[in-house]
Each structure stands twice: as structure tokens, then as C-alpha cells.
Amino acid sequence: MKLLREAAGLTQAQLGERVGYGEAQIAAVEPGRRIPRPELVDAVDREVGGRGVLVAMKGEVAKARYPSRTPPPPVPASGRG
């Protein structure tokens, strides 16, 4: 998101204003401190001319937002014997 924003010549504050979010929200989403809502992903993609790049990643964003409750598989024991 940051790379596309910068390529579009926008500051975090400018992008936030254009998509209806605050600068702090954009600043938190870019490095992954906050997980963006799907509508923010759509709006940012439109504003920065992402041509669907960010939209295509919404599945990964959803996985981060709603992780599986299935526990990870057990780690195999080392082959001591």
C-alpha cells in the first residue's frame, strides 16, 4: 500500500482524506500494525491507481483479520533414539 501511495505522489494524510480515513489509520495499516477493513482496501486501490493489486490481496487480509481457530499441527519430535 505504501509503495502505491508514494508512486501516486500522496502523503498518508492526503490519502486518508481522499478515502475518508484519518492519517493515523493509514499510518497504522501500511506497516501492518492494523488490519484494514475491506472497504478501505477497495478505496485505497482506486485512489492510488492500484489496478486491482490491493483488491486481489483482500483474501490474505481476511485471513489476517479472521485467523483460523484450528490449532497448528504438532511439531514432529526429533529422531532421538
DSSP file (Angstrom, degrees, kcal/mol; ACC not computed):
  #  RESIDUE AA STRUCTURE BP1 BP2  ACC     N-H-->O    O-->H-N    N-H-->O    O-->H-N    TCO  KAPPA ALPHA  PHI   PSI    X-CA   Y-CA   Z-CA
    1    1 A M     >        0   0    0      0, 0.0     4,-2.6     0, 0.0     5,-0.2   0.000 360.0 360.0 360.0 -44.0    0.0    0.0    0.0
    2    2 A K  H  >  +     0   0    0     28,-0.2     4,-3.0     1,-0.2     5,-0.2   0.921 360.0  51.3 -61.3 -44.4    2.8    2.4    0.9
    3    3 A L  H  > S+     0   0    0      1,-0.2     4,-2.3     2,-0.2    -1,-0.2   0.910 112.9  45.3 -61.0 -42.2    4.6    1.8   -2.4
    4    4 A L  H  > S+     0   0    0      2,-0.2     4,-1.6     1,-0.2    -1,-0.2   0.893 112.8  51.0 -68.5 -39.3    1.5    2.5   -4.4
    5    5 A R  H  <>S+     0   0    0     -4,-2.6     5,-2.1     2,-0.2     4,-0.3   0.942 112.8  45.4 -61.7 -47.6    0.6    5.6   -2.3
    6    6 A E  H ><5S+     0   0    0     -4,-3.0     3,-1.4     1,-0.2    -2,-0.2   0.890 109.9  54.2 -64.9 -38.9    4.1    7.0   -2.8
    7    7 A A  H 3<5S+     0   0    0     -4,-2.3    -1,-0.2     1,-0.3    -2,-0.2   0.824 106.3  53.4 -63.2 -30.1    4.0    6.2   -6.5
    8    8 A A  T 3<5S-     0   0    0     -4,-1.6    -1,-0.3    -3,-0.2    -2,-0.2   0.506 116.8-118.6 -81.2  -4.5    0.8    8.2   -6.7
    9    9 A G  T < 5 +     0   0    0     -3,-1.4     2,-0.4    -4,-0.3    -3,-0.2   0.792  66.7 138.2  74.8  28.4    2.5   11.1   -5.0
   10   10 A L      < -     0   0    0     -5,-2.1    -1,-0.2     4,-0.0     2,-0.2  -0.832  47.1-138.8-110.2 144.4    0.3   11.2   -2.0
   11   11 A T     >  -     0   0    0     -2,-0.4     4,-2.5     1,-0.1     5,-0.2  -0.469  35.5-105.2 -83.8 168.3    1.1   11.6    1.7
   12   12 A Q  H  > S+     0   0    0      1,-0.2     4,-2.7     2,-0.2     5,-0.2   0.902 123.6  51.5 -60.2 -40.2   -0.6    9.5    4.3
   13   13 A A  H  > S+     0   0    0      2,-0.2     4,-2.3     1,-0.2    -1,-0.2   0.916 110.2  47.9 -64.5 -43.0   -2.7   12.5    5.2
   14   14 A Q  H  > S+     0   0    0      2,-0.2     4,-2.1     1,-0.2    -2,-0.2   0.923 113.7  46.7 -64.6 -44.4   -3.8   13.1    1.6
   15   15 A L  H  X S+     0   0    0     -4,-2.5     4,-1.9     1,-0.2     6,-0.2   0.938 111.6  51.7 -63.3 -45.7   -4.7    9.5    1.0
   16   16 A G  H  X>S+     0   0    0     -4,-2.7     5,-2.8    -5,-0.2     4,-1.0   0.911 109.7  49.5 -56.3 -43.7   -6.6    9.3    4.3
   17   17 A E  H  <5S+     0   0    0     -4,-2.3     3,-0.4     1,-0.2    -1,-0.2   0.904 110.7  50.4 -62.7 -41.3   -8.6   12.4    3.3
   18   18 A R  H  <5S+     0   0    0     -4,-2.1    -1,-0.2     1,-0.2    -2,-0.2   0.803 117.6  38.0 -69.2 -29.3   -9.4   11.0   -0.1
   19   19 A V  H  <5S-     0   0    0     -4,-1.9    -1,-0.2     2,-0.2    -2,-0.2   0.414 115.3-107.7-104.6   1.6  -10.7    7.7    1.2
   20   20 A G  T  <5S+     0   0    0     -4,-1.0     2,-0.3    -3,-0.4    -3,-0.2   0.769  81.5 110.7  82.3  26.1  -12.4    9.0    4.3
   21   21 A Y      < -     0   0    0     -5,-2.8    -1,-0.3    -6,-0.2    -2,-0.2  -0.888  68.3-102.9-127.1 160.1   -9.9    7.8    7.0
   22   22 A G     >  -     0   0    0     -2,-0.3     4,-1.8     1,-0.1     3,-0.4  -0.387  28.5-113.4 -79.9 160.1   -7.5    9.6    9.2
   23   23 A E  H  > S+     0   0    0      1,-0.2     4,-2.9     2,-0.2     5,-0.2   0.870 117.1  58.8 -57.0 -38.6   -3.8    9.8    8.6
   24   24 A A  H  > S+     0   0    0      1,-0.2     4,-1.6     2,-0.2    -1,-0.2   0.869 103.9  51.0 -62.3 -37.0   -3.2    7.7   11.8
   25   25 A Q  H  > S+     0   0    0     -3,-0.4     4,-2.1     2,-0.2    -1,-0.2   0.932 112.3  45.4 -66.3 -45.2   -5.3    4.9   10.3
   26   26 A I  H  X S+     0   0    0     -4,-1.8     4,-2.4     1,-0.2    -2,-0.2   0.921 112.1  52.6 -62.9 -43.4   -3.3    4.9    7.1
   27   27 A A  H  < S+     0   0    0     -4,-2.9    -1,-0.2     1,-0.2    -2,-0.2   0.811 112.4  45.7 -63.2 -30.3    0.0    5.1    9.1
   28   28 A A  H  <>S+     0   0    0     -4,-1.6     6,-1.6    -5,-0.2     5,-1.5   0.813 113.1  48.8 -82.8 -31.3   -1.1    2.1   11.1
   29   29 A V  H ><5S+     0   0    0     -4,-2.1     3,-1.4     4,-0.2    -2,-0.2   0.903  99.8  65.2 -74.8 -42.3   -2.2    0.0    8.1
   30   30 A E  T 3<5S+     0   0    0     -4,-2.4   -28,-0.2     1,-0.3    -1,-0.2   0.883 109.4  35.5 -54.2 -47.1    0.9    0.5    6.0
   31   31 A P  T 3 5S-     0   0    0      0, 0.0    -1,-0.3     0, 0.0    -2,-0.2   0.461 119.5-105.2 -88.1   3.1    3.4   -1.3    8.2
   32   32 A G  T < 5S+     0   0    0     -3,-1.4    -3,-0.2    -4,-0.2    -2,-0.1   0.624  83.4 126.9  88.9  13.0    0.8   -3.9    9.3
   33   33 A R  S   <S+     0   0    0     -5,-1.5     2,-0.4    -6,-0.2    -4,-0.2   0.799  80.9  30.2 -71.4 -26.7    0.1   -2.6   12.8
   34   34 A R  S    S-     0   0    0     -6,-1.6    -2,-0.2    -9,-0.1    -1,-0.1  -0.975  82.5-128.3-130.0 146.8   -3.6   -2.6   11.9
   35   35 A I        -     0   0    0     -2,-0.4    -6,-0.1    29,-0.1     2,-0.1  -0.830  32.3-125.9 -94.3 124.6   -5.5   -4.8    9.5
   36   36 A P        -     0   0    0      0, 0.0    29,-0.1     0, 0.0    -1,-0.0  -0.360  17.0-115.2 -74.1 148.9   -7.6   -2.8    7.1
   37   37 A R    >>  -     0   0    0      1,-0.1     4,-1.8    -2,-0.1     3,-0.9  -0.485  32.3-110.8 -72.3 151.7  -11.3   -3.2    6.5
   38   38 A P  H 3> S+     0   0    0      0, 0.0     4,-2.3     0, 0.0     5,-0.2   0.851 117.8  56.1 -55.2 -37.0  -12.2   -4.5    3.0
   39   39 A E  H 3> S+     0   0    0      1,-0.2     4,-2.2     2,-0.2     5,-0.1   0.828 105.2  52.0 -68.1 -29.8  -13.8   -1.2    2.1
   40   40 A L  H <> S+     0   0    0     -3,-0.9     4,-2.8     2,-0.2     5,-0.3   0.911 108.2  51.5 -68.9 -41.7  -10.5    0.7    2.9
   41   41 A V  H  X S+     0   0    0     -4,-1.8     4,-2.4     1,-0.2    -2,-0.2   0.933 111.9  47.2 -59.1 -46.5   -8.6   -1.7    0.7
   42   42 A D  H  X S+     0   0    0     -4,-2.3     4,-2.0     1,-0.2    -1,-0.2   0.934 113.8  47.1 -60.2 -47.6  -11.0   -1.0   -2.2
   43   43 A A  H  X S+     0   0    0     -4,-2.2     4,-2.4     1,-0.2    -2,-0.2   0.905 112.9  48.0 -64.7 -42.9  -10.9    2.7   -1.7
   44   44 A V  H  X S+     0   0    0     -4,-2.8     4,-2.6     1,-0.2     6,-0.3   0.923 108.9  54.2 -64.9 -43.4   -7.1    2.9   -1.5
   45   45 A D  H  X>S+     0   0    0     -4,-2.4     5,-2.7    -5,-0.3     4,-0.6   0.913 111.6  45.6 -57.2 -42.9   -6.7    0.7   -4.6
   46   46 A R  H ><5S+     0   0    0     -4,-2.0     3,-0.7     3,-0.2    -1,-0.2   0.936 114.4  47.7 -64.1 -46.5   -9.0    3.2   -6.5
   47   47 A E  H 3<5S+     0   0    0     -4,-2.4    -2,-0.2     1,-0.2    -1,-0.2   0.832 116.0  41.4 -68.6 -34.2   -7.2    6.3   -5.2
   48   48 A V  H 3<5S-     0   0    0     -4,-2.6    -1,-0.2    -5,-0.2    -2,-0.2   0.432 110.7-114.7 -95.0   1.5   -3.6    5.1   -5.9
   49   49 A G  T <<5 +     0   0    0     -3,-0.7    -3,-0.2    -4,-0.6    -4,-0.1   0.893  56.3 160.4  68.7  39.2   -4.4    3.6   -9.2
   50   50 A G    > < -     0   0    0     -5,-2.7     3,-1.9    -6,-0.3    -4,-0.1   0.609  39.0-143.1 -71.1 -12.4   -3.6    0.1   -8.0
   51   51 A R  T 3  S-     0   0    0     -6,-0.5    -5,-0.1     1,-0.3    -1,-0.1   0.841  71.2 -48.0  51.4  39.0   -5.5   -1.5  -10.8
   52   52 A G  T 3> S+     0   0    0    -10,-0.1     4,-2.5    -7,-0.1    -1,-0.3   0.409 108.0 120.2  89.2  -1.9   -6.7   -4.3   -8.6
   53   53 A V  H <> S+     0   0    0     -3,-1.9     4,-0.6     2,-0.2    -2,-0.1   0.949  83.5  37.9 -61.3 -49.1   -3.4   -5.2   -6.9
   54   54 A L  H >4 S+     0   0    0      1,-0.2     3,-1.1     2,-0.2    -1,-0.2   0.900 114.6  55.0 -69.5 -39.6   -4.6   -4.3   -3.4
   55   55 A V  H >4 S+     0   0    0      1,-0.3     3,-1.8     2,-0.2     4,-0.3   0.886 102.0  58.3 -60.3 -38.7   -8.1   -5.8   -4.1
   56   56 A A  H 3< S+     0   0    0     -4,-2.5     3,-0.4     1,-0.3    -1,-0.3   0.727 102.3  55.7 -63.8 -20.4   -6.5   -9.1   -5.1
   57   57 A M  T XX S+     0   0    0     -3,-1.1     4,-2.0    -4,-0.6     3,-0.5   0.396  75.1 100.5 -92.6   2.8   -4.9   -9.3   -1.7
   58   58 A K  H <> S+     0   0    0     -3,-1.8     4,-2.6     1,-0.2    -1,-0.2   0.816  76.2  59.6 -61.2 -29.9   -8.2   -9.0    0.2
   59   59 A G  H 3> S+     0   0    0     -3,-0.4     4,-1.9    -4,-0.3    -1,-0.2   0.916 107.0  45.8 -63.1 -42.2   -8.3  -12.7    0.8
   60   60 A E  H <> S+     0   0    0     -3,-0.5     4,-1.9     2,-0.2    -2,-0.2   0.875 111.6  52.5 -67.1 -37.4   -5.0  -12.6    2.6
   61   61 A V  H  X S+     0   0    0     -4,-2.0     4,-2.4     1,-0.2    -2,-0.2   0.913 107.9  51.6 -63.7 -41.8   -6.2   -9.6    4.6
   62   62 A A  H  X S+     0   0    0     -4,-2.6     4,-2.9     1,-0.2    -2,-0.2   0.889 107.1  53.0 -62.9 -39.0   -9.3  -11.5    5.6
   63   63 A K  H  < S+     0   0    0     -4,-1.9    -1,-0.2     1,-0.2    -2,-0.2   0.892 111.7  46.0 -63.1 -38.3   -7.1  -14.4    6.8
   64   64 A A  H  < S+     0   0    0     -4,-1.9    -2,-0.2     1,-0.2    -1,-0.2   0.880 115.4  46.5 -70.1 -37.5   -5.2  -12.0    9.0
   65   65 A R  H  < S+     0   0    0     -4,-2.4    -2,-0.2     1,-0.3    -1,-0.2   0.893 127.7  25.1 -71.8 -40.1   -8.3  -10.4   10.2
   66   66 A Y  S  < S-     0   0    0     -4,-2.9    -1,-0.3    -5,-0.2    -2,-0.1  -0.660  84.5-167.2-126.3  74.3  -10.1  -13.6   11.0
   67   67 A P        -     0   0    0      0, 0.0    -3,-0.1     0, 0.0    -4,-0.1  -0.209  32.8 -93.1 -63.7 154.1   -7.5  -16.3   11.6
   68   68 A S        -     0   0    0      1,-0.1    -5,-0.0    -5,-0.1     0, 0.0  -0.356  22.3-145.1 -63.9 143.1   -8.5  -19.9   11.7
   69   69 A R        +     0   0    0     -3,-0.1    -1,-0.1     2,-0.1    -3,-0.0   0.427  67.0 113.3 -90.1   1.1   -9.2  -21.3   15.1
   70   70 A T  S    S-     0   0    0      1,-0.1    -2,-0.1     3,-0.0     0, 0.0  -0.592  74.5-118.6 -72.8 127.8   -7.8  -24.6   14.1
   71   71 A P        -     0   0    0      0, 0.0    -1,-0.1     0, 0.0    -2,-0.1  -0.315  33.9 -98.3 -65.6 151.5   -4.6  -25.3   16.2
   72   72 A P        -     0   0    0      0, 0.0     3,-0.1     0, 0.0     0, 0.0  -0.300  48.4 -91.0 -65.6 155.1   -1.4  -25.6   14.2
   73   73 A P        -     0   0    0      0, 0.0    -3,-0.0     0, 0.0     0, 0.0  -0.308  51.9 -93.1 -65.4 152.3   -0.2  -29.2   13.5
   74   74 A P        -     0   0    0      0, 0.0     3,-0.0     0, 0.0     0, 0.0  -0.298  37.1-114.1 -65.4 149.8    2.1  -30.7   16.1
   75   75 A V        -     0   0    0     -3,-0.1     0, 0.0     1,-0.1     0, 0.0  -0.733  36.9-112.9 -83.4 128.0    5.9  -30.3   15.6
   76   76 A P        -     0   0    0      0, 0.0     2,-0.1     0, 0.0     3,-0.1  -0.315  32.2-110.2 -63.2 143.4    7.4  -33.8   15.0
   77   77 A A        -     0   0    0      1,-0.1     2,-0.0     3,-0.0     0, 0.0  -0.407  38.6 -99.9 -69.6 148.4    9.8  -34.9   17.7
   78   78 A S        -     0   0    0      1,-0.1     2,-2.4    -2,-0.1    -1,-0.1  -0.346  39.9-101.5 -68.5 154.4   13.4  -35.1   16.8
   79   79 A G        +     0   0    0     -3,-0.1     2,-0.3     2,-0.0    -1,-0.1  -0.370  60.2 156.6 -79.9  64.5   14.7  -38.5   15.9
   80   80 A R              0   0    0     -2,-2.4    -3,-0.0     1,-0.1     0, 0.0  -0.683 360.0 360.0 -85.5 142.6   16.5  -39.4   19.1
   81   81 A G              0   0    0     -2,-0.3    -1,-0.1     0, 0.0    -2,-0.0   0.509 360.0 360.0-163.6 360.0   16.9  -43.0   19.7
